[in-house]
Amino acid sequence: MTPERINPPDLSPPTGFSHAVTATGGRLVFLAGQTALDGDGKVVGDTLPEQFARALANLLHALSAAGGTAADLVRVTVYTTDVPAYRAAARRLGAIWRESAGRDYPAMAVIGVVRLWDEQALVELDGIAVID
């Protein structure tokens, strides 16, 4: 299965996401929300970029355990407790994404929330992947 990223030229140019992603065949993997929890269940990192990096690593680790890679992601939703801080850190967060997951972006959304399950968490990521 190779996801096809679709970015129509008459829509605003995507930065850090794809407007649409198609995938046929394969096995669907639904990835639970991941925050910056370490193996002991404690939130690590004081800054949004630090927590984003750990949450993404956790998401990719769960995906790997299911037999997938970052290239298999077709949808990721980011939940943040501070959208202005997320926008301010967007360049750094993009670099973290590219370092960890590459340049082929899934369809994505960022949603502002009042708080997350773990009170210290600043960001949470969930996703859907399609694996051959």
C-alpha positions as CSV (number, residue, x, y, z in Angstrom):
1,M,0.0,0.0,0.0
2,T,1.3,3.4,-1.0
3,P,-0.6,6.4,0.3
4,E,-1.4,9.0,-2.4
5,R,-1.1,12.5,-1.0
6,I,-3.5,14.9,-2.8
7,N,-3.0,18.7,-2.7
8,P,-5.2,20.4,-5.2
9,P,-3.5,23.5,-6.7
10,D,-6.6,25.7,-6.1
11,L,-6.4,25.2,-2.3
12,S,-4.0,27.0,-0.1
13,P,-0.6,25.4,-0.3
14,P,-0.3,22.9,2.6
15,T,2.5,23.4,5.1
16,G,3.1,20.4,7.3
17,F,0.1,18.4,6.2
18,S,-1.6,17.0,3.1
19,H,-5.2,18.1,2.1
20,A,-6.2,14.5,1.4
21,V,-4.6,11.1,1.5
22,T,-6.0,8.0,-0.3
23,A,-5.1,4.5,0.6
24,T,-6.4,1.2,-0.8
25,G,-5.9,-2.3,0.4
26,G,-4.0,-3.1,3.5
27,R,-4.9,-3.2,7.2
28,L,-6.2,-0.2,9.1
29,V,-4.4,0.7,12.3
30,F,-6.1,3.1,14.7
31,L,-3.6,4.8,17.0
32,A,-4.7,5.9,20.4
33,G,-3.8,9.4,21.6
34,Q,-0.2,9.7,22.8
35,T,1.2,12.3,25.1
36,A,4.7,12.8,26.3
37,L,4.5,9.9,28.8
38,D,7.6,8.0,29.6
39,G,7.7,4.3,30.3
40,D,6.7,5.0,34.0
41,G,3.7,6.9,33.0
42,K,5.1,10.4,33.8
43,V,4.9,13.4,31.4
44,V,8.4,14.4,30.3
45,G,9.4,17.7,28.8
46,D,8.6,21.2,30.0
47,T,8.1,22.8,26.6
48,L,5.7,22.1,23.8
49,P,8.4,21.0,21.3
50,E,9.9,18.6,23.9
51,Q,6.5,17.1,24.6
52,F,5.6,17.0,20.9
53,A,8.8,15.1,20.1
54,R,8.0,12.5,22.9
55,A,4.3,12.2,21.9
56,L,5.3,11.7,18.3
57,A,7.9,9.1,19.3
58,N,5.3,7.3,21.3
59,L,2.8,7.4,18.4
60,L,5.5,6.0,16.0
61,H,6.5,3.4,18.5
62,A,2.9,2.1,18.8
63,L,2.6,2.1,15.0
64,S,5.9,0.2,14.7
65,A,4.6,-2.4,17.2
66,A,1.6,-2.8,14.8
67,G,4.0,-3.4,11.9
68,G,3.9,0.1,10.3
69,T,6.1,3.0,9.7
70,A,5.6,6.8,9.6
71,A,5.0,6.5,5.8
72,D,1.9,4.5,6.5
73,L,0.2,7.3,8.4
74,V,-2.8,8.6,6.5
75,R,-4.3,10.8,9.3
76,V,-3.0,12.5,12.4
77,T,-4.9,14.7,14.8
78,V,-2.9,17.0,17.2
79,Y,-4.6,18.3,20.3
80,T,-3.0,21.1,22.1
81,T,-3.8,23.1,25.2
82,D,-2.3,26.3,23.7
83,V,-2.9,26.9,20.0
84,P,-1.0,30.3,20.0
85,A,2.1,28.5,21.5
86,Y,1.7,25.7,18.9
87,R,1.6,28.3,16.1
88,A,4.6,30.1,17.5
89,A,6.6,26.8,17.7
90,A,5.4,25.6,14.3
91,R,8.8,25.8,12.6
92,R,10.4,23.7,15.3
93,L,7.5,21.2,15.4
94,G,7.8,20.8,11.7
95,A,11.5,20.1,12.0
96,I,10.8,17.5,14.7
97,W,8.2,15.9,12.5
98,R,10.6,15.7,9.5
99,E,13.4,14.3,11.7
100,S,11.1,11.6,13.1
101,A,8.5,10.9,10.4
102,G,9.9,12.3,7.1
103,R,8.5,14.7,4.6
104,D,5.4,12.8,3.5
105,Y,2.7,14.3,5.6
106,P,-0.6,12.7,6.4
107,A,-3.9,14.6,6.4
108,M,-3.7,16.5,9.7
109,A,-5.6,18.8,12.0
110,V,-4.7,20.8,15.1
111,I,-7.4,21.2,17.7
112,G,-7.3,23.4,20.7
113,V,-8.5,21.8,24.0
114,V,-9.0,23.1,27.5
115,R,-6.9,20.3,28.9
116,L,-5.7,16.7,28.2
117,W,-6.1,13.6,30.3
118,D,-2.6,14.1,31.8
119,E,-2.8,17.5,33.4
120,Q,0.9,18.3,32.6
121,A,0.4,17.3,29.0
122,L,0.6,20.2,26.5
123,V,0.0,18.1,23.3
124,E,-1.5,14.8,22.3
125,L,-1.4,13.0,18.9
126,D,-3.6,10.2,17.6
127,G,-3.7,8.7,14.1
128,I,-4.8,6.3,11.5
129,A,-2.4,4.2,9.4
130,V,-2.9,1.8,6.5
131,I,-0.4,-1.1,6.4
132,D,0.1,-3.6,3.6
